[in-house]
Amino acid sequence: MNRNQTVVAVLAALAAGLGIGLWVATERAPRGDETAATSDAADTPDEKRKILYWQDPMKPGVKFDKPGKSPYMDMPLVPVYSDEAPTGPAVRIDPRIAQNLGIRVAKVGKVALQPRLSAAGSVAFDERLTAVVQARVDGYVKRLRVKARLESVRRGQALVDIVAPEWLAAKTEYLALLDASTDRARSVRDAARQRLIVLGVPEAEIRQIERDGRAPAATTIYAPADGVVTELSVREGAAFAAGAPLFRINGLDTVWIDARLPEVQAGMLAPGTTAEVRASAWAGAPFAGRVLALLPELDTATRTIPVRVEVQNAGRRLAPGMFVTLDFRAPSTERQVAVPTEAVIMTGTRNVVIVAGHGGFNVRDVVTGAESDGMTAVISGLSEGEAVVLSGQFLIDSEASLKSAVTRLETAKPPPDDAP
């Protein structure tokens, strides 16, 4: 065979091989209508089975009444058929595995809760124990007996000696009538004594005039109550006008604690509620207090309401201005459904518990109420006698997530080759 014949034979063999390859590829490639049928079979629901609802595989707990695209993920909704809808517990775990995981459950019961609230506050004077020493006439200070603010005084202690011309005239008039013998003179004498009282002459000064038979020029003013001098408005030799305050005395036998509570908690307190007060200055020595009032003044910026607490200040250990902490014990509630607080899962948008029963676990939305001593009241969502999970909730949630993932994979797998 010559050279030209050899070249022709090679080219013929190559052409034949190319033709066979194209034929095989054409026969094995799926036709366009077959491909479309396969895709439609994957996306089209089975019309022979009843559809209960549609769901997002990534959020199986949300149900939709018609197909479409999920509002949560960029993927189509999948149908849930009546023969595959969950009728029992959402998650089943073998009892031995549950024991190994440390899953604990507790029965739901009814208890009477006594809610506790905590707040911070500051000590203030009890304004009911405030006494003001005031001049009812013009005069001047002859001698000042108490010369400094915040000095402690006792009831009946001398505060100041003052000279008041109007007092001196009234005392002299009364002294002249002490020996009155006629009924008319005695009536005038009684009127003169009453005038001294109205002008503010101390009762002790009037008795001294009656006892000694003389009217001193200076009059001594005494403390009307125990406490500390919080306001001192005069000095020795200084004149004062009628109505001017000379001293202000605040008692310390009881003090007020001014605290603030969020308005949502205000309904849990009432006048008379007991409180335990602790001050850092007296660690380990709590003080007993009680709520006097919830003051009608809402702070619109912090949404808090002021609370006034009265505390017996034995030994005057609590001083105004001290910071303290308060623990309130609200009145006990009626017996109500409650669960251990650790059973409640707070997601930020809802509160849920995991209910155990029938060999598995279900998530249940609940509405919670007051909390006290490790127990949380459940207003709705649970019934007495049911069992809730106390620990291992997140392990159960992991099992649920795995089941959801398997469900999504099974839903997304292609139909078998022999599907019609």
Summary of the structure (lengths in Angstrom):
residues: 420
radius of gyration: 45.6
end to end distance: 57.0
largest distance: 179.3
contacts: 1137
relative contact order: 0.16
helix: 29%
strand: 36%
